[in-house]
Amino acid sequence: FKGGREKKVDIAVAKEMLINAFNHNCDIALLISGDEDYVDLVHEVKRYGVTVVGAFFTQGRSPDLELACD
């Protein structure tokens, strides 16, 4: 089931970004996604002082995610 696998990947990305931001393991995070579901994650990671750079394809990107990234 593709949708279930996709959600597992989303959760894994969120977990890794939050753990590394919380532990101050990075100064910059690169998120390659256009998925609006990551907007809250970006805000939370930035709260820990990490710069979040977004990389997007023109088609299918979320304007809210683009604005949330640095």
N, CA, C and O atoms as a Tripos MOL2 file, in Angstrom:
@<TRIPOS>MOLECULE
protein
  280   279    70     0     0
PROTEIN
NO_CHARGES

@<TRIPOS>ATOM
      1 N           0.8450   -1.1770    0.0000 N.3       1 PHE1
      2 CA          0.0000    0.0000    0.0000 C.3       1 PHE1
      3 C           0.8850    1.2330    0.0000 C.2       1 PHE1
      4 O           1.5880    1.5120    0.9720 O.2       1 PHE1
      5 N           0.8420    1.9560   -1.0880 N.am      2 LYS2
      6 CA          1.7400    3.0840   -1.2990 C.3       2 LYS2
      7 C           1.5300    4.2100   -0.2860 C.2       2 LYS2
      8 O           2.5070    4.7680    0.2150 O.2       2 LYS2
      9 N           0.3010    4.5510    0.0220 N.am      3 GLY3
     10 CA          0.0130    5.6440    0.9530 C.3       3 GLY3
     11 C           0.5980    5.4110    2.3250 C.2       3 GLY3
     12 O           1.1010    6.3460    2.9470 O.2       3 GLY3
     13 N           0.5420    4.1720    2.8170 N.am      4 GLY4
     14 CA          1.1100    3.8400    4.1210 C.3       4 GLY4
     15 C           2.6160    3.9880    4.1290 C.2       4 GLY4
     16 O           3.1920    4.4930    5.0930 O.2       4 GLY4
     17 N           3.2490    3.5530    3.0680 N.am      5 ARG5
     18 CA          4.7110    3.6770    2.9580 C.3       5 ARG5
     19 C           5.1130    5.1400    2.9050 C.2       5 ARG5
     20 O           6.1090    5.5380    3.5090 O.2       5 ARG5
     21 N           4.3440    5.9370    2.1880 N.am      6 GLU6
     22 CA          4.6400    7.3630    2.0660 C.3       6 GLU6
     23 C           4.5480    8.0510    3.4230 C.2       6 GLU6
     24 O           5.3830    8.8970    3.7430 O.2       6 GLU6
     25 N           3.5550    7.7030    4.2150 N.am      7 LYS7
     26 CA          3.4070    8.2970    5.5450 C.3       7 LYS7
     27 C           4.5590    7.8930    6.4580 C.2       7 LYS7
     28 O           5.0100    8.6920    7.2800 O.2       7 LYS7
     29 N           5.0380    6.6590    6.3210 N.am      8 LYS8
     30 CA          6.1840    6.2220    7.1250 C.3       8 LYS8
     31 C           7.4140    7.0570    6.8000 C.2       8 LYS8
     32 O           8.1890    7.4080    7.6900 O.2       8 LYS8
     33 N           7.5870    7.3700    5.5330 N.am      9 VAL9
     34 CA          8.7200    8.2040    5.1220 C.3       9 VAL9
     35 C           8.5520    9.6090    5.6840 C.2       9 VAL9
     36 O           9.5130   10.1910    6.1860 O.2       9 VAL9
     37 N           7.3420   10.1620    5.6070 N.am     10 ASP10
     38 CA          7.0780   11.4920    6.1600 C.3      10 ASP10
     39 C           7.4030   11.5350    7.6480 C.2      10 ASP10
     40 O           8.0260   12.4850    8.1220 O.2      10 ASP10
     41 N           6.9890   10.5260    8.3730 N.am     11 ILE11
     42 CA          7.2390   10.4740    9.8090 C.3      11 ILE11
     43 C           8.7260   10.3260   10.0930 C.2      11 ILE11
     44 O           9.2390   10.9440   11.0260 O.2      11 ILE11
     45 N           9.4170    9.5260    9.3130 N.am     12 ALA12
     46 CA         10.8640    9.3410    9.4970 C.3      12 ALA12
     47 C          11.6130   10.6460    9.2530 C.2      12 ALA12
     48 O          12.5320   10.9800   10.0010 O.2      12 ALA12
     49 N          11.2320   11.3860    8.2200 N.am     13 VAL13
     50 CA         11.8650   12.6790    7.9290 C.3      13 VAL13
     51 C          11.6260   13.6430    9.0830 C.2      13 VAL13
     52 O          12.5550   14.3010    9.5510 O.2      13 VAL13
     53 N          10.3850   13.7270    9.5410 N.am     14 ALA14
     54 CA         10.0540   14.6250   10.6410 C.3      14 ALA14
     55 C          10.8290   14.2610   11.9050 C.2      14 ALA14
     56 O          11.3640   15.1350   12.5870 O.2      14 ALA14
     57 N          10.8850   12.9830   12.2090 N.am     15 LYS15
     58 CA         11.5950   12.5330   13.4090 C.3      15 LYS15
     59 C          13.0710   12.9050   13.3410 C.2      15 LYS15
     60 O          13.6130   13.4410   14.3070 O.2      15 LYS15
     61 N          13.7220   12.6360   12.2310 N.am     16 GLU16
     62 CA         15.1460   12.9420   12.0910 C.3      16 GLU16
     63 C          15.4200   14.4360   12.1710 C.2      16 GLU16
     64 O          16.3770   14.8650   12.8150 O.2      16 GLU16
     65 N          14.5730   15.2270   11.5130 N.am     17 MET17
     66 CA         14.7820   16.6710   11.5580 C.3      17 MET17
     67 C          14.6070   17.2110   12.9680 C.2      17 MET17
     68 O          15.3930   18.0470   13.4110 O.2      17 MET17
     69 N          13.5930   16.7470   13.6740 N.am     18 LEU18
     70 CA         13.3470   17.2330   15.0320 C.3      18 LEU18
     71 C          14.4380   16.7930   16.0040 C.2      18 LEU18
     72 O          14.8920   17.5880   16.8280 O.2      18 LEU18
     73 N          14.8570   15.5480   15.9160 N.am     19 ILE19
     74 CA         15.9120   15.0450   16.8060 C.3      19 ILE19
     75 C          17.1990   15.8320   16.6000 C.2      19 ILE19
     76 O          17.8410   16.2500   17.5630 O.2      19 ILE19
     77 N          17.5710   16.0290   15.3400 N.am     20 ASN20
     78 CA         18.8170   16.7380   15.0610 C.3      20 ASN20
     79 C          18.7330   18.2140   15.4160 C.2      20 ASN20
     80 O          19.7220   18.7970   15.8600 O.2      20 ASN20
     81 N          17.5770   18.8240   15.2290 N.am     21 ALA21
     82 CA         17.4080   20.2240   15.6310 C.3      21 ALA21
     83 C          17.4750   20.3480   17.1570 C.2      21 ALA21
     84 O          18.1540   21.2320   17.6790 O.2      21 ALA21
     85 N          16.7820   19.4760   17.8590 N.am     22 PHE22
     86 CA         16.7530   19.5140   19.3170 C.3      22 PHE22
     87 C          18.1390   19.3020   19.9140 C.2      22 PHE22
     88 O          18.5010   19.9500   20.8960 O.2      22 PHE22
     89 N          18.9140   18.3970   19.3240 N.am     23 ASN23
     90 CA         20.2570   18.0890   19.8350 C.3      23 ASN23
     91 C          21.3300   19.0280   19.2790 C.2      23 ASN23
     92 O          22.5160   18.8410   19.5510 O.2      23 ASN23
     93 N          20.9260   20.0240   18.5140 N.am     24 HIS24
     94 CA         21.8540   21.0060   17.9230 C.3      24 HIS24
     95 C          22.9490   20.3100   17.1060 C.2      24 HIS24
     96 O          24.1220   20.6790   17.1760 O.2      24 HIS24
     97 N          22.5480   19.3090   16.3400 N.am     25 ASN25
     98 CA         23.4780   18.5640   15.4860 C.3      25 ASN25
     99 C          23.7080   19.2440   14.1380 C.2      25 ASN25
    100 O          24.5820   18.8300   13.3770 O.2      25 ASN25
    101 N          22.9370   20.2740   13.8410 N.am     26 CYS26
    102 CA         23.0880   20.9440   12.5530 C.3      26 CYS26
    103 C          22.6860   22.4020   12.6900 C.2      26 CYS26
    104 O          21.9270   22.7800   13.5810 O.2      26 CYS26
    105 N          23.2150   23.2030   11.7860 N.am     27 ASP27
    106 CA         22.8310   24.6090   11.7140 C.3      27 ASP27
    107 C          21.8660   24.8580   10.5620 C.2      27 ASP27
    108 O          21.0680   25.7950   10.5890 O.2      27 ASP27
    109 N          21.9560   23.9950    9.5460 N.am     28 ILE28
    110 CA         21.1300   24.1230    8.3490 C.3      28 ILE28
    111 C          20.5200   22.7660    8.0130 C.2      28 ILE28
    112 O          21.2040   21.7430    8.0340 O.2      28 ILE28
    113 N          19.2350   22.7700    7.7060 N.am     29 ALA29
    114 CA         18.5550   21.5570    7.2440 C.3      29 ALA29
    115 C          18.0400   21.8110    5.8320 C.2      29 ALA29
    116 O          17.5200   22.8870    5.5360 O.2      29 ALA29
    117 N          18.1860   20.8300    4.9800 N.am     30 LEU30
    118 CA         17.6920   20.9120    3.6060 C.3      30 LEU30
    119 C          16.4990   19.9780    3.4630 C.2      30 LEU30
    120 O          16.6220   18.7670    3.6460 O.2      30 LEU30
    121 N          15.3630   20.5420    3.1400 N.am     31 LEU31
    122 CA         14.1500   19.7630    2.9340 C.3      31 LEU31
    123 C          13.8140   19.7800    1.4560 C.2      31 LEU31
    124 O          13.5440   20.8340    0.8800 O.2      31 LEU31
    125 N          13.8320   18.6150    0.8530 N.am     32 ILE32
    126 CA         13.4990   18.4980   -0.5690 C.3      32 ILE32
    127 C          12.1050   17.8890   -0.6530 C.2      32 ILE32
    128 O          11.9350   16.6700   -0.6900 O.2      32 ILE32
    129 N          11.1340   18.7570   -0.6810 N.am     33 SER33
    130 CA          9.7360   18.3370   -0.7240 C.3      33 SER33
    131 C           8.8770   19.5590   -1.0220 C.2      33 SER33
    132 O           9.2630   20.6900   -0.7250 O.2      33 SER33
    133 N           7.7490   19.3290   -1.5920 N.am     34 GLY34
    134 CA          6.7940   20.4080   -1.8210 C.3      34 GLY34
    135 C           5.5240   20.1840   -1.0310 C.2      34 GLY34
    136 O           4.5310   20.8820   -1.2320 O.2      34 GLY34
    137 N           5.5520   19.2110   -0.1330 N.am     35 ASP35
    138 CA          4.3770   18.7650    0.6070 C.3      35 ASP35
    139 C           4.0220   19.7420    1.7310 C.2      35 ASP35
    140 O           4.8340   20.0050    2.6180 O.2      35 ASP35
    141 N           2.8240   20.2630    1.6800 N.am     36 GLU36
    142 CA          2.3570   21.2250    2.6840 C.3      36 GLU36
    143 C           2.3320   20.6370    4.0890 C.2      36 GLU36
    144 O           2.3350   21.3850    5.0670 O.2      36 GLU36
    145 N           2.3070   19.3250    4.2060 N.am     37 ASP37
    146 CA          2.3050   18.6760    5.5160 C.3      37 ASP37
    147 C           3.5460   19.0220    6.3280 C.2      37 ASP37
    148 O           3.5400   18.8670    7.5490 O.2      37 ASP37
    149 N           4.6020   19.4850    5.6820 N.am     38 TYR38
    150 CA          5.8480   19.7950    6.3790 C.3      38 TYR38
    151 C           5.9140   21.2130    6.9290 C.2      38 TYR38
    152 O           6.9100   21.5620    7.5620 O.2      38 TYR38
    153 N           4.9070   22.0370    6.7180 N.am     39 VAL39
    154 CA          4.9470   23.4260    7.1720 C.3      39 VAL39
    155 C           5.1570   23.5110    8.6850 C.2      39 VAL39
    156 O           6.0320   24.2440    9.1440 O.2      39 VAL39
    157 N           4.3770   22.7810    9.4520 N.am     40 ASP40
    158 CA          4.5200   22.8160   10.9150 C.3      40 ASP40
    159 C           5.8860   22.2970   11.3520 C.2      40 ASP40
    160 O           6.4740   22.8240   12.2970 O.2      40 ASP40
    161 N           6.3910   21.2790   10.6810 N.am     41 LEU41
    162 CA          7.7180   20.7520   10.9850 C.3      41 LEU41
    163 C           8.7750   21.8240   10.7730 C.2      41 LEU41
    164 O           9.6550   21.9990   11.6160 O.2      41 LEU41
    165 N           8.7010   22.5350    9.6690 N.am     42 VAL42
    166 CA          9.6750   23.5870    9.3790 C.3      42 VAL42
    167 C           9.6440   24.6510   10.4760 C.2      42 VAL42
    168 O          10.6940   25.0900   10.9450 O.2      42 VAL42
    169 N           8.4640   25.0590   10.8800 N.am     43 HIS43
    170 CA          8.3540   26.0560   11.9520 C.3      43 HIS43
    171 C           8.9910   25.5440   13.2450 C.2      43 HIS43
    172 O           9.6980   26.2860   13.9280 O.2      43 HIS43
    173 N           8.7470   24.3050   13.5700 N.am     44 GLU44
    174 CA          9.2810   23.7310   14.8080 C.3      44 GLU44
    175 C          10.8060   23.6100   14.7520 C.2      44 GLU44
    176 O          11.4870   23.9260   15.7280 O.2      44 GLU44
    177 N          11.3360   23.1640   13.6390 N.am     45 VAL45
    178 CA         12.7950   23.0350   13.4920 C.3      45 VAL45
    179 C          13.4520   24.4120   13.5740 C.2      45 VAL45
    180 O          14.5080   24.5580   14.1880 O.2      45 VAL45
    181 N          12.8360   25.4170   12.9610 N.am     46 LYS46
    182 CA         13.3660   26.7760   13.0110 C.3      46 LYS46
    183 C          13.3420   27.3260   14.4340 C.2      46 LYS46
    184 O          14.1870   28.1460   14.7940 O.2      46 LYS46
    185 N          12.3970   26.8900   15.2340 N.am     47 ARG47
    186 CA         12.3030   27.3240   16.6310 C.3      47 ARG47
    187 C          13.5550   26.9320   17.4180 C.2      47 ARG47
    188 O          13.9030   27.5860   18.4010 O.2      47 ARG47
    189 N          14.2230   25.8750   16.9890 N.am     48 TYR48
    190 CA         15.4660   25.4270   17.6330 C.3      48 TYR48
    191 C          16.6840   26.1330   17.0480 C.2      48 TYR48
    192 O          17.8150   25.7830   17.3870 O.2      48 TYR48
    193 N          16.4800   27.1120   16.1830 N.am     49 GLY49
    194 CA         17.5780   27.8960   15.6490 C.3      49 GLY49
    195 C          18.2020   27.3540   14.3770 C.2      49 GLY49
    196 O          19.2360   27.8520   13.9330 O.2      49 GLY49
    197 N          17.5940   26.3530   13.7920 N.am     50 VAL50
    198 CA         18.1190   25.7530   12.5600 C.3      50 VAL50
    199 C          17.5430   26.4950   11.3550 C.2      50 VAL50
    200 O          16.3430   26.7630   11.3040 O.2      50 VAL50
    201 N          18.3880   26.8220   10.4010 N.am     51 THR51
    202 CA         17.9410   27.3970    9.1380 C.3      51 THR51
    203 C          17.4260   26.2640    8.2680 C.2      51 THR51
    204 O          18.1220   25.2690    8.0680 O.2      51 THR51
    205 N          16.2200   26.4030    7.7520 N.am     52 VAL52
    206 CA         15.6350   25.3550    6.9080 C.3      52 VAL52
    207 C          15.5740   25.8710    5.4730 C.2      52 VAL52
    208 O          14.8780   26.8420    5.1750 O.2      52 VAL52
    209 N          16.3100   25.2100    4.6000 N.am     53 VAL53
    210 CA         16.3280   25.5480    3.1850 C.3      53 VAL53
    211 C          15.4360   24.5530    2.4600 C.2      53 VAL53
    212 O          15.5760   23.3430    2.6340 O.2      53 VAL53
    213 N          14.5320   25.0560    1.6590 N.am     54 GLY54
    214 CA         13.6340   24.1990    0.8970 C.3      54 GLY54
    215 C          14.0610   24.1200   -0.5570 C.2      54 GLY54
    216 O          14.4750   25.1180   -1.1470 O.2      54 GLY54
    217 N          13.9600   22.9420   -1.1240 N.am     55 ALA55
    218 CA         14.2110   22.7320   -2.5470 C.3      55 ALA55
    219 C          12.9220   22.1530   -3.1380 C.2      55 ALA55
    220 O          12.4010   21.1480   -2.6540 O.2      55 ALA55
    221 N          12.4270   22.7920   -4.1740 N.am     56 PHE56
    222 CA         11.1190   22.4420   -4.7110 C.3      56 PHE56
    223 C          11.1640   22.2870   -6.2220 C.2      56 PHE56
    224 O          11.9560   22.9350   -6.9060 O.2      56 PHE56
    225 N          10.2950   21.4130   -6.7310 N.am     57 PHE57
    226 CA          9.9940   21.3970   -8.1500 C.3      57 PHE57
    227 C           8.9220   22.4610   -8.3710 C.2      57 PHE57
    228 O           8.1350   22.7420   -7.4670 O.2      57 PHE57
    229 N           8.8860   23.0380   -9.5300 N.am     58 THR58
    230 CA          7.9190   24.0960   -9.8030 C.3      58 THR58
    231 C           6.4930   23.5800   -9.6670 C.2      58 THR58
    232 O           5.6410   24.2430   -9.0770 O.2      58 THR58
    233 N           6.2400   22.4160  -10.2060 N.am     59 GLN59
    234 CA          4.8950   21.8510  -10.1670 C.3      59 GLN59
    235 C           4.6820   21.0860   -8.8580 C.2      59 GLN59
    236 O           5.5240   20.2800   -8.4600 O.2      59 GLN59
    237 N           3.5730   21.3380   -8.2060 N.am     60 GLY60
    238 CA          3.1990   20.5700   -7.0300 C.3      60 GLY60
    239 C           3.7880   21.0580   -5.7190 C.2      60 GLY60
    240 O           3.7070   20.3570   -4.7100 O.2      60 GLY60
    241 N           4.3790   22.2440   -5.7130 N.am     61 ARG61
    242 CA          4.9460   22.7440   -4.4640 C.3      61 ARG61
    243 C           3.8900   23.5290   -3.7060 C.2      61 ARG61
    244 O           2.9940   24.1270   -4.3010 O.2      61 ARG61
    245 N           4.0040   23.5180   -2.4050 N.am     62 SER62
    246 CA          3.0970   24.2660   -1.5620 C.3      62 SER62
    247 C           3.6320   25.6800   -1.3590 C.2      62 SER62
    248 O           4.7620   25.8460   -0.9000 O.2      62 SER62
    249 N           2.8500   26.6920   -1.6880 N.am     63 PRO63
    250 CA          3.3020   28.0670   -1.4310 C.3      63 PRO63
    251 C           3.5390   28.3250    0.0620 C.2      63 PRO63
    252 O           4.4350   29.0850    0.4280 O.2      63 PRO63
    253 N           2.7330   27.6910    0.9220 N.am     64 ASP64
    254 CA          2.9140   27.8520    2.3630 C.3      64 ASP64
    255 C           4.2370   27.2660    2.8380 C.2      64 ASP64
    256 O           4.9050   27.8380    3.6990 O.2      64 ASP64
    257 N           4.6070   26.1300    2.2760 N.am     65 LEU65
    258 CA          5.8970   25.5210    2.6330 C.3      65 LEU65
    259 C           7.0380   26.3800    2.1300 C.2      65 LEU65
    260 O           8.0370   26.5610    2.8260 O.2      65 LEU65
    261 N           6.8980   26.9070    0.9360 N.am     66 GLU66
    262 CA          7.9350   27.7700    0.3690 C.3      66 GLU66
    263 C           8.1440   29.0030    1.2500 C.2      66 GLU66
    264 O           9.2820   29.4180    1.4700 O.2      66 GLU66
    265 N           7.0680   29.5850    1.7500 N.am     67 LEU67
    266 CA          7.1680   30.7440    2.6320 C.3      67 LEU67
    267 C           7.7400   30.3900    4.0000 C.2      67 LEU67
    268 O           8.4290   31.2050    4.6130 O.2      67 LEU67
    269 N           7.4610   29.1880    4.4800 N.am     68 ALA68
    270 CA          7.9350   28.7700    5.8050 C.3      68 ALA68
    271 C           9.4430   28.5700    5.8350 C.2      68 ALA68
    272 O          10.0860   28.8160    6.8560 O.2      68 ALA68
    273 N          10.0050   28.1250    4.7210 N.am     69 CYS69
    274 CA         11.4450   27.8680    4.6530 C.3      69 CYS69
    275 C          12.1990   29.1920    4.5880 C.2      69 CYS69
    276 O          11.6590   30.2200    4.1800 O.2      69 CYS69
    277 N          13.4790   29.1360    5.0080 N.am     70 ASP70
    278 CA         14.3290   30.3380    4.9810 C.3      70 ASP70
    279 C          14.7800   30.6400    3.5740 C.2      70 ASP70
    280 O          15.5010   31.6130    3.3520 O.2      70 ASP70
@<TRIPOS>BOND
     1     1     2 1
     2     2     3 1
     3     3     4 2
     4     3     5 am
     5     5     6 1
     6     6     7 1
     7     7     8 2
     8     7     9 am
     9     9    10 1
    10    10    11 1
    11    11    12 2
    12    11    13 am
    13    13    14 1
    14    14    15 1
    15    15    16 2
    16    15    17 am
    17    17    18 1
    18    18    19 1
    19    19    20 2
    20    19    21 am
    21    21    22 1
    22    22    23 1
    23    23    24 2
    24    23    25 am
    25    25    26 1
    26    26    27 1
    27    27    28 2
    28    27    29 am
    29    29    30 1
    30    30    31 1
    31    31    32 2
    32    31    33 am
    33    33    34 1
    34    34    35 1
    35    35    36 2
    36    35    37 am
    37    37    38 1
    38    38    39 1
    39    39    40 2
    40    39    41 am
    41    41    42 1
    42    42    43 1
    43    43    44 2
    44    43    45 am
    45    45    46 1
    46    46    47 1
    47    47    48 2
    48    47    49 am
    49    49    50 1
    50    50    51 1
    51    51    52 2
    52    51    53 am
    53    53    54 1
    54    54    55 1
    55    55    56 2
    56    55    57 am
    57    57    58 1
    58    58    59 1
    59    59    60 2
    60    59    61 am
    61    61    62 1
    62    62    63 1
    63    63    64 2
    64    63    65 am
    65    65    66 1
    66    66    67 1
    67    67    68 2
    68    67    69 am
    69    69    70 1
    70    70    71 1
    71    71    72 2
    72    71    73 am
    73    73    74 1
    74    74    75 1
    75    75    76 2
    76    75    77 am
    77    77    78 1
    78    78    79 1
    79    79    80 2
    80    79    81 am
    81    81    82 1
    82    82    83 1
    83    83    84 2
    84    83    85 am
    85    85    86 1
    86    86    87 1
    87    87    88 2
    88    87    89 am
    89    89    90 1
    90    90    91 1
    91    91    92 2
    92    91    93 am
    93    93    94 1
    94    94    95 1
    95    95    96 2
    96    95    97 am
    97    97    98 1
    98    98    99 1
    99    99   100 2
   100    99   101 am
   101   101   102 1
   102   102   103 1
   103   103   104 2
   104   103   105 am
   105   105   106 1
   106   106   107 1
   107   107   108 2
   108   107   109 am
   109   109   110 1
   110   110   111 1
   111   111   112 2
   112   111   113 am
   113   113   114 1
   114   114   115 1
   115   115   116 2
   116   115   117 am
   117   117   118 1
   118   118   119 1
   119   119   120 2
   120   119   121 am
   121   121   122 1
   122   122   123 1
   123   123   124 2
   124   123   125 am
   125   125   126 1
   126   126   127 1
   127   127   128 2
   128   127   129 am
   129   129   130 1
   130   130   131 1
   131   131   132 2
   132   131   133 am
   133   133   134 1
   134   134   135 1
   135   135   136 2
   136   135   137 am
   137   137   138 1
   138   138   139 1
   139   139   140 2
   140   139   141 am
   141   141   142 1
   142   142   143 1
   143   143   144 2
   144   143   145 am
   145   145   146 1
   146   146   147 1
   147   147   148 2
   148   147   149 am
   149   149   150 1
   150   150   151 1
   151   151   152 2
   152   151   153 am
   153   153   154 1
   154   154   155 1
   155   155   156 2
   156   155   157 am
   157   157   158 1
   158   158   159 1
   159   159   160 2
   160   159   161 am
   161   161   162 1
   162   162   163 1
   163   163   164 2
   164   163   165 am
   165   165   166 1
   166   166   167 1
   167   167   168 2
   168   167   169 am
   169   169   170 1
   170   170   171 1
   171   171   172 2
   172   171   173 am
   173   173   174 1
   174   174   175 1
   175   175   176 2
   176   175   177 am
   177   177   178 1
   178   178   179 1
   179   179   180 2
   180   179   181 am
   181   181   182 1
   182   182   183 1
   183   183   184 2
   184   183   185 am
   185   185   186 1
   186   186   187 1
   187   187   188 2
   188   187   189 am
   189   189   190 1
   190   190   191 1
   191   191   192 2
   192   191   193 am
   193   193   194 1
   194   194   195 1
   195   195   196 2
   196   195   197 am
   197   197   198 1
   198   198   199 1
   199   199   200 2
   200   199   201 am
   201   201   202 1
   202   202   203 1
   203   203   204 2
   204   203   205 am
   205   205   206 1
   206   206   207 1
   207   207   208 2
   208   207   209 am
   209   209   210 1
   210   210   211 1
   211   211   212 2
   212   211   213 am
   213   213   214 1
   214   214   215 1
   215   215   216 2
   216   215   217 am
   217   217   218 1
   218   218   219 1
   219   219   220 2
   220   219   221 am
   221   221   222 1
   222   222   223 1
   223   223   224 2
   224   223   225 am
   225   225   226 1
   226   226   227 1
   227   227   228 2
   228   227   229 am
   229   229   230 1
   230   230   231 1
   231   231   232 2
   232   231   233 am
   233   233   234 1
   234   234   235 1
   235   235   236 2
   236   235   237 am
   237   237   238 1
   238   238   239 1
   239   239   240 2
   240   239   241 am
   241   241   242 1
   242   242   243 1
   243   243   244 2
   244   243   245 am
   245   245   246 1
   246   246   247 1
   247   247   248 2
   248   247   249 am
   249   249   250 1
   250   250   251 1
   251   251   252 2
   252   251   253 am
   253   253   254 1
   254   254   255 1
   255   255   256 2
   256   255   257 am
   257   257   258 1
   258   258   259 1
   259   259   260 2
   260   259   261 am
   261   261   262 1
   262   262   263 1
   263   263   264 2
   264   263   265 am
   265   265   266 1
   266   266   267 1
   267   267   268 2
   268   267   269 am
   269   269   270 1
   270   270   271 1
   271   271   272 2
   272   271   273 am
   273   273   274 1
   274   274   275 1
   275   275   276 2
   276   275   277 am
   277   277   278 1
   278   278   279 1
   279   279   280 2
@<TRIPOS>SUBSTRUCTURE
     1 PHE1         2 RESIDUE 1 A PHE
     2 LYS2         6 RESIDUE 1 A LYS
     3 GLY3        10 RESIDUE 1 A GLY
     4 GLY4        14 RESIDUE 1 A GLY
     5 ARG5        18 RESIDUE 1 A ARG
     6 GLU6        22 RESIDUE 1 A GLU
     7 LYS7        26 RESIDUE 1 A LYS
     8 LYS8        30 RESIDUE 1 A LYS
     9 VAL9        34 RESIDUE 1 A VAL
    10 ASP10       38 RESIDUE 1 A ASP
    11 ILE11       42 RESIDUE 1 A ILE
    12 ALA12       46 RESIDUE 1 A ALA
    13 VAL13       50 RESIDUE 1 A VAL
    14 ALA14       54 RESIDUE 1 A ALA
    15 LYS15       58 RESIDUE 1 A LYS
    16 GLU16       62 RESIDUE 1 A GLU
    17 MET17       66 RESIDUE 1 A MET
    18 LEU18       70 RESIDUE 1 A LEU
    19 ILE19       74 RESIDUE 1 A ILE
    20 ASN20       78 RESIDUE 1 A ASN
    21 ALA21       82 RESIDUE 1 A ALA
    22 PHE22       86 RESIDUE 1 A PHE
    23 ASN23       90 RESIDUE 1 A ASN
    24 HIS24       94 RESIDUE 1 A HIS
    25 ASN25       98 RESIDUE 1 A ASN
    26 CYS26      102 RESIDUE 1 A CYS
    27 ASP27      106 RESIDUE 1 A ASP
    28 ILE28      110 RESIDUE 1 A ILE
    29 ALA29      114 RESIDUE 1 A ALA
    30 LEU30      118 RESIDUE 1 A LEU
    31 LEU31      122 RESIDUE 1 A LEU
    32 ILE32      126 RESIDUE 1 A ILE
    33 SER33      130 RESIDUE 1 A SER
    34 GLY34      134 RESIDUE 1 A GLY
    35 ASP35      138 RESIDUE 1 A ASP
    36 GLU36      142 RESIDUE 1 A GLU
    37 ASP37      146 RESIDUE 1 A ASP
    38 TYR38      150 RESIDUE 1 A TYR
    39 VAL39      154 RESIDUE 1 A VAL
    40 ASP40      158 RESIDUE 1 A ASP
    41 LEU41      162 RESIDUE 1 A LEU
    42 VAL42      166 RESIDUE 1 A VAL
    43 HIS43      170 RESIDUE 1 A HIS
    44 GLU44      174 RESIDUE 1 A GLU
    45 VAL45      178 RESIDUE 1 A VAL
    46 LYS46      182 RESIDUE 1 A LYS
    47 ARG47      186 RESIDUE 1 A ARG
    48 TYR48      190 RESIDUE 1 A TYR
    49 GLY49      194 RESIDUE 1 A GLY
    50 VAL50      198 RESIDUE 1 A VAL
    51 THR51      202 RESIDUE 1 A THR
    52 VAL52      206 RESIDUE 1 A VAL
    53 VAL53      210 RESIDUE 1 A VAL
    54 GLY54      214 RESIDUE 1 A GLY
    55 ALA55      218 RESIDUE 1 A ALA
    56 PHE56      222 RESIDUE 1 A PHE
    57 PHE57      226 RESIDUE 1 A PHE
    58 THR58      230 RESIDUE 1 A THR
    59 GLN59      234 RESIDUE 1 A GLN
    60 GLY60      238 RESIDUE 1 A GLY
    61 ARG61      242 RESIDUE 1 A ARG
    62 SER62      246 RESIDUE 1 A SER
    63 PRO63      250 RESIDUE 1 A PRO
    64 ASP64      254 RESIDUE 1 A ASP
    65 LEU65      258 RESIDUE 1 A LEU
    66 GLU66      262 RESIDUE 1 A GLU
    67 LEU67      266 RESIDUE 1 A LEU
    68 ALA68      270 RESIDUE 1 A ALA
    69 CYS69      274 RESIDUE 1 A CYS
    70 ASP70      278 RESIDUE 1 A ASP
